[in-house]
Amino acid sequence: MRFPLSVFAASVALAPLAVSAAPAPIEKMIADQGKLCFARVYDAAHLKAHPQQKVERFFFMIGKNKVSTYWEDPNLRHSEESPAKHAAGDGQDPENNSTHVAALVTLRGMKQPENVSGWCSRDESTGAKAALSCGGECDRHIGAIRSDDGTHLVLDGVEWGLLMDAEAEEAEQTKLKLGADDRSFRLEQRPIEDCVAEANKTNPPYARLGAPLRERLKPDAPFCYGRDYSPEHLASHRQQVTASIRVSRTMKAIEGDRAKNLLPDWPDGASVAVSATTRKNGKPQTMSYSCTPYEDQWECTAEFCDPKKGDCTPQQRENSKVADCSGDFSRTIYLRRGEKDFVMLGNPNMGAPLEPYCGPDRKTVSDDKVYRLEPMPLSACDGR
């Protein structure tokens, strides 16, 4: 089990749909149905007759709602922006009305689809065709879409590098290059469940463990998770430093987030506390973390500061005391759903308060990389 996980489909910043007096047919379909699914699966005879076509399956999901069910970011966009938007009182965020898309493309010989997420806006250059232009992060162009009969979607202008990662090694990406006959597709409408099932093929195994943390945990409800390791466990795990650990969110933390107007963006900016007791120190050490949804998990950071600068927050001051740190460093942990009611805590770089340390990240070398935490009464986290 590894934290963090590699990105398989980037969450993208969304562009607002252009306003037009005459909506395109595809816009009308979205307005009427909310979320749409279009697809085509090419049979062996078609592929034999089109040797320059590499696409075997093409599913296209488009709508106003999120297109994936396991992301911790409920809006499928760069989450670090949203707390500032809400804190600024911007209740008319145009991104709330953005049109999201997910292109799920399976090439010949591949077992699962590649997932390209993005957004669409009106392409005024199409004139009477009234198409939408769809793209993703890093100027990736998915194509222009239109619907002439209300039951099919035509996707034109697909680029050969649609599935290729510009930052990856070229040799590794060659197999994802589209063929000469992969420029235009005519997809038929299907039940939305078909696209969801196709998208779920790209989900990592742990996505099947149930609802994401943002749904299990509520923004205005305190929680306590933890584990107390038995002498037998510690005897068989001699490289483990932690004897007891807690992850909690108190009413005080909730009220603090409420005052910052962070609750509408749950779990962006969520304040949590992590407390650990080691074999050597019978007194728990506690740090305050601020979390941001990152793919399938929460990325939580504890910040330190130099008290001499005079601009430290109370949380930074307390964290600095625990870590014996007087520099502008930080520690990061990862929270992720576990099976049933469990929560997993990833500690790849000495993120939990296991020992006083101030400096650049260094990998955890003991058996304290991952913790499996169970729900506990709130009293189990009190006074830590």
C-alpha positions in Angstrom: 0.0 0.0 0.0 1.5 3.3 -1.1 0.8 6.9 -0.4 0.4 9.1 -2.5 -0.8 7.2 -5.6 0.1 8.1 -9.1 -2.3 10.1 -11.2 -4.1 8.1 -13.8 -6.5 10.8 -14.8 -5.9 14.4 -13.8 -8.5 16.4 -12.1 -8.8 19.5 -14.2 -9.6 23.2 -13.7 -13.0 23.7 -15.5 -13.9 26.4 -17.9 -17.4 27.9 -17.9 -19.7 27.1 -20.7 -20.1 30.0 -23.0 -23.5 31.8 -23.0 -25.4 31.8 -26.2 -28.9 32.9 -27.2 -29.4 29.8 -29.3 -28.2 26.7 -27.4 -26.8 23.8 -29.4 -28.8 20.5 -29.6 -26.3 18.8 -27.3 -26.7 21.7 -24.8 -30.5 21.1 -24.9 -29.9 17.4 -24.2 -27.7 18.2 -21.2 -30.2 20.7 -19.9 -33.0 18.1 -20.2 -31.2 15.0 -19.0 -28.4 16.3 -16.8 -25.8 13.7 -17.6 -25.4 11.8 -20.9 -23.6 8.7 -22.0 -22.6 7.9 -25.6 -20.6 4.9 -26.8 -19.6 2.6 -29.5 -17.9 -0.8 -29.4 -16.4 -1.8 -32.7 -16.6 -5.5 -33.7 -13.9 -7.6 -35.2 -15.2 -7.2 -38.8 -15.1 -3.4 -38.5 -11.6 -3.4 -37.1 -10.4 -5.8 -39.8 -11.8 -3.4 -42.5 -10.2 -0.4 -40.9 -6.6 -1.4 -40.0 -5.6 2.2 -39.4 -8.1 2.5 -36.5 -6.7 1.6 -33.1 -9.8 2.5 -31.0 -11.8 -0.6 -30.1 -14.2 0.9 -27.5 -15.1 4.6 -27.0 -17.4 5.8 -24.2 -18.1 9.5 -23.7 -19.8 10.9 -20.6 -20.9 14.5 -20.5 -23.0 16.5 -18.1 -23.2 19.1 -15.3 -22.5 16.6 -12.5 -19.3 15.0 -11.6 -18.3 12.1 -13.8 -16.5 9.9 -11.3 -17.6 8.5 -8.0 -14.5 7.8 -6.1 -12.7 11.2 -6.2 -12.4 12.9 -2.9 -12.8 16.3 -4.6 -16.6 16.5 -5.1 -16.1 19.0 -8.0 -13.4 17.3 -10.0 -11.3 20.5 -10.1 -8.2 21.9 -8.6 -9.4 21.8 -5.0 -6.8 24.2 -3.6 -8.6 27.1 -5.3 -12.0 26.6 -3.8 -11.6 27.6 -0.2 -10.4 31.1 -1.3 -13.4 31.4 -3.7 -15.9 30.6 -0.9 -14.0 32.7 1.6 -14.3 35.6 -0.8 -18.0 35.3 -0.8 -18.2 34.4 -4.5 -21.5 32.6 -4.5 -21.8 32.9 -8.3 -18.8 30.7 -9.1 -19.2 30.0 -12.9 -17.5 26.7 -12.5 -20.6 25.4 -10.7 -22.3 25.4 -14.2 -19.4 23.9 -16.1 -20.0 21.0 -18.5 -17.8 18.1 -17.4 -16.7 15.3 -19.8 -14.8 12.0 -19.5 -13.6 10.2 -22.6 -13.0 6.5 -21.9 -11.0 5.0 -24.7 -9.8 1.4 -25.1 -7.3 0.6 -27.8 -6.8 -2.7 -29.5 -5.1 -5.2 -27.2 -5.7 -3.2 -24.1 -7.7 -4.6 -21.1 -9.0 -1.3 -19.7 -9.7 2.1 -21.0 -7.7 5.3 -20.7 -9.5 8.1 -19.0 -9.3 11.7 -20.2 -11.3 14.2 -18.2 -12.0 17.7 -19.2 -14.7 20.3 -19.9 -16.6 21.8 -22.9 -17.5 25.2 -24.1 -19.3 26.6 -27.1 -17.3 26.6 -30.3 -18.7 29.6 -32.2 -16.6 28.8 -35.3 -18.8 25.9 -36.1 -21.7 28.1 -37.2 -24.9 26.2 -38.0 -23.5 22.9 -36.6 -23.5 24.5 -33.1 -20.8 22.3 -31.7 -19.1 22.3 -28.3 -15.3 22.2 -28.1 -14.0 19.9 -25.4 -10.5 19.9 -23.9 -8.5 19.0 -20.8 -5.5 20.0 -18.9 -2.2 21.1 -20.6 -4.1 22.3 -23.7 -5.2 18.8 -24.5 -7.9 18.9 -27.2 -10.5 16.1 -27.0 -12.5 17.2 -30.0 -15.6 19.0 -31.2 -18.9 17.4 -30.3 -22.4 17.8 -31.8 -25.7 15.9 -32.0 -27.8 16.2 -35.2 -30.6 13.8 -34.3 -30.8 13.8 -30.5 -29.7 10.2 -30.1 -26.2 10.2 -31.4 -23.0 12.2 -30.6 -20.5 13.0 -33.3 -17.0 13.7 -32.1 -14.7 15.3 -34.7 -11.1 16.5 -34.8 -9.7 14.0 -32.3 -5.9 14.5 -32.0 -3.5 11.5 -32.4 -2.0 12.4 -29.0 -5.3 12.4 -27.1 -4.2 9.6 -24.7 -0.5 10.5 -24.5 1.0 12.3 -21.5 3.2 15.2 -22.7 5.4 14.8 -19.6 6.0 11.1 -19.9 8.8 9.4 -21.8 8.0 9.3 -25.5 8.9 5.6 -25.8 6.4 4.7 -23.1 3.6 6.7 -24.8 4.0 5.3 -28.4 1.5 2.5 -27.8 -1.1 5.2 -26.8 -0.8 7.0 -30.1 -4.1 7.0 -32.1 -4.3 5.7 -35.7 -5.0 7.5 -38.9 -8.7 6.4 -38.8 -9.2 7.7 -35.2 -10.1 11.2 -36.1 -14.0 11.1 -36.0 -16.5 8.9 -34.1 -20.3 8.6 -34.2 -21.4 7.4 -30.8 -24.9 6.2 -29.9 -26.7 7.2 -26.7 -26.7 4.7 -23.9 -27.9 4.5 -20.3 -25.6 6.5 -18.0 -24.9 3.3 -16.1 -23.0 2.0 -19.1 -20.5 4.8 -18.9 -20.2 4.6 -15.1 -19.4 0.9 -15.4 -16.8 1.7 -18.1 -15.3 4.4 -15.9 -15.1 2.1 -12.9 -12.7 -0.1 -14.9 -10.1 2.6 -14.4 -10.7 2.8 -10.7 -8.0 1.4 -8.4 -9.0 -1.6 -6.3 -9.5 0.3 -3.1 -12.2 2.5 -4.8 -14.4 -0.6 -4.3 -14.2 -0.2 -0.5 -17.2 2.1 -0.4 -18.0 5.7 -0.2 -15.2 8.3 -0.1 -14.2 9.9 3.1 -15.9 13.2 2.1 -19.2 11.3 2.3 -18.4 9.1 5.3 -17.3 12.1 7.4 -19.4 15.2 7.7 -18.1 18.7 7.7 -20.0 19.7 10.9 -19.6 16.4 12.8 -16.6 15.6 15.1 -14.9 12.3 14.7 -12.2 10.1 16.3 -10.3 7.3 14.7 -7.4 5.4 16.3 -5.6 2.3 17.3 -3.9 1.1 20.4 -1.3 -1.5 19.6 -1.1 -4.5 21.9 2.2 -5.7 23.5 1.9 -8.8 21.3 1.7 -6.7 18.1 4.6 -4.5 19.2 6.7 -7.6 20.0 6.1 -9.0 16.5 6.8 -5.6 14.9 10.0 -4.4 16.4 10.6 -1.7 13.8 7.3 0.0 14.7 7.7 3.1 16.9 4.0 3.9 17.4 2.3 2.5 20.4 -1.0 4.5 20.1 -2.3 6.8 17.4 -5.4 9.0 17.0 -6.9 11.1 14.1 -9.6 13.5 15.2 -11.7 16.5 14.4 -13.2 18.4 17.3 -16.0 20.9 17.5 -13.4 23.6 18.1 -11.8 22.7 14.8 -15.2 22.7 13.1 -16.1 26.1 14.4 -12.7 27.4 13.3 -13.4 26.1 9.8 -16.9 27.5 9.9 -15.5 31.0 10.7 -13.2 30.7 7.7 -16.2 29.7 5.5 -14.6 26.4 4.6 -17.4 24.1 5.3 -19.1 24.6 1.9 -16.0 23.2 0.3 -15.7 20.1 2.4 -13.2 18.6 2.7 -11.0 21.4 1.4 -9.2 23.1 4.2 -10.5 20.6 6.8 -8.7 20.8 10.1 -7.8 17.6 11.8 -5.4 16.6 14.6 -3.0 13.7 14.7 -1.8 12.4 18.0 0.8 9.6 18.5 2.4 7.9 21.5 5.6 6.1 21.0 7.3 3.2 22.8 9.8 5.6 24.4 7.4 8.5 25.2 4.2 7.6 27.1 2.9 11.1 26.6 1.0 11.7 23.3 2.4 14.3 20.9 -0.2 16.1 18.8 0.0 18.2 15.6 -2.7 20.1 13.7 -3.1 19.4 10.0 -5.0 21.1 7.2 -6.4 18.7 4.5 -6.9 19.0 0.7 -8.7 16.3 -1.4 -6.1 14.8 -3.7 -7.4 12.1 -6.1 -8.7 9.3 -3.9 -7.4 10.6 -0.6 -6.9 13.6 1.6 -3.5 15.2 1.6 -3.0 16.7 5.0 -0.2 19.1 5.9 1.2 20.3 9.3 3.0 23.6 9.0 5.8 24.9 11.2 7.2 28.4 11.4 10.0 30.5 12.8 8.6 32.3 15.9 11.1 35.1 15.4 9.2 36.2 12.3 6.2 37.1 14.4 3.6 36.0 11.8 3.0 32.5 13.1 -0.5 31.1 13.6 -1.2 29.4 16.9 -1.3 26.0 15.1 2.1 26.6 13.5 3.5 27.6 16.9 2.2 24.4 18.6 3.4 22.2 15.7 6.9 23.8 15.9 7.1 22.9 19.6 6.2 19.3 19.0 8.7 18.9 16.1 11.3 21.1 17.8 11.2 23.1 14.6 12.0 26.8 14.0 12.0 26.8 10.2 9.4 27.1 7.5 9.0 23.4 6.9 6.0 21.1 6.9 5.0 17.5 7.2 2.4 15.6 5.1 0.2 12.6 5.7 -2.5 11.0 3.7 -6.0 9.8 4.8 -7.8 7.3 2.7 -10.9 5.1 3.0 -10.5 1.6 4.3 -12.8 -1.4 4.2 -16.0 -1.2 6.2 -15.6 1.7 8.7 -11.8 1.8 8.8 -9.7 4.8 7.8 -6.1 4.4 6.4 -3.4 6.9 7.4 -0.3 7.0 5.2 2.9 8.3 6.7 5.5 8.1 3.9 7.7 10.9 5.1 7.7 11.1 8.9 4.4 13.0 8.7 2.9 11.8 12.0 4.4 13.3 15.2 6.6 10.3 15.9 9.8 12.2 16.8 11.1 15.8 17.0 12.4 16.6 13.6 12.6 19.7 11.5 14.0 19.6 8.0 13.3 18.5 4.5 11.1 15.4 4.0 12.8 12.1 4.6 11.2 8.7 4.0 9.8 6.7 6.9 12.1 3.8 7.4 10.4 2.1 10.4 7.1 0.1 10.3 5.1 3.3 10.7 4.3 3.9 7.1 0.6 2.9 7.1 -2.0 2.7 10.0 -5.4 1.0 9.9 -7.6 3.1 12.2 -11.0 2.2 13.6 -13.8 4.5 14.7 -13.6 5.3 18.4 -15.8 7.3 20.8 -15.0 11.0 20.8 -13.8 10.6 24.4 -10.9 8.4 23.2 -9.4 11.5 21.5 -10.0 13.9 24.3 -7.0 15.4 26.1 -4.5 14.3 23.5 
